[in-house]
């Protein structure tokens, strides 16, 4: 089968890291850790596993972080032996089931949750996995990983049945491939849900930020006001379509945000804050600048929800956290969340809400490529990124996916 694998050889890793810093682009040719190879199809490693044929798989910001050797990923590479299989925003078809699989059959169409719990590894459930929070599992150091199980950037892969979610016939592949990232958006919202008359600011208008707009609107609280800070015009336009009340670019941010809230700006130079501020700021970038700004744009006792993982922040002024009694909450992936007295896995809730029209996400998928054209896929996926925000936007990209039917 064809598979894109990421080689953790230190020479390739250091070369790709140097190339990325030098050119501000991904290393995809000579010396790249990423290779398209033909390897054997994976086999089911135990009776609770399922073999799947990939139909579509998205390119996630986390994947781009791995390819760009950003944040703390190099430390992760040191712990890994052999190649890494990437791709977790998946819609796939069941082709084989283990003897003990009870939830799925051959031919079922599914999407995947990447939140492996203790049961996935045959371990006794820890307190967090029992509570439906496997992303916080405290038995990760006990896990023994199977090798060569594949992932979404492979034609076939295997997963434990408790990681799979059935996709209804009424939901097409173009929508199903968005379930995983939008579930991360919905989990960020349900982590500490906003209420009546709250003012919301979302920093970043990529897939996750736009998903948060849709997720907030799906709560049905009409009095919530949403402002989106987005670098690119096409992203800001999409935010409007999904229900944002205001969109702001990076020019004169303070003045525009102050005007929206009808509040004065206090302080001078780089030490300014919004007097009234937003009740919630969802930071989908989580850089040094965005976190620092997010704290300055909150109301007293406001909530900063840290969603993105773009770099290791440095030199953030946390004085405001104490003086204005701010709350900082982290969110990652998905879990069993509660809303309207129903406790449900976030991906399952996304499937239900998308199927009944409550959650709108179908416009987020903008580009599809065959796996063999992966270099162009990554170029398009990164086409709107630039260090100074002045790079042209030829492709107007939100979500890029590999389509195995192409």
Secondary structure, DSSP 8 states (H G I E B T S, - for coil): -EEEEE---HHHHHHHHHHHHHHSS---STT-SEEEEE-------STTEEEEEEEEEE--HHHHHHHTT-TTHHHHHHH--S-EE---EEEEEEEEE-TT--S--TT-EEEE-----GGGGT----HHHHTT-GGG-S-GGG----SS---TTBSEEEEEGGGEEE--TTS-HHHHTTHHHHHHHHHHHHTT---TT-EEEEE--SHHHHHHHHHHHHTT-TT-EEEEE-SSHHHHHHHHHHT-SEEE-STTHHHHHHHHHT--EESSTT--EESS-EEEEEESS--HHHHHHHHHTEEEEEEEEE---SS---S---HHHHHTT-EEEE--S--EEEETTEEEEHHHHHHHHHHTTSS--TTSEEEEE-GGGHHHHHHHHTTT--SSS-S--SS--SEEEEETT-
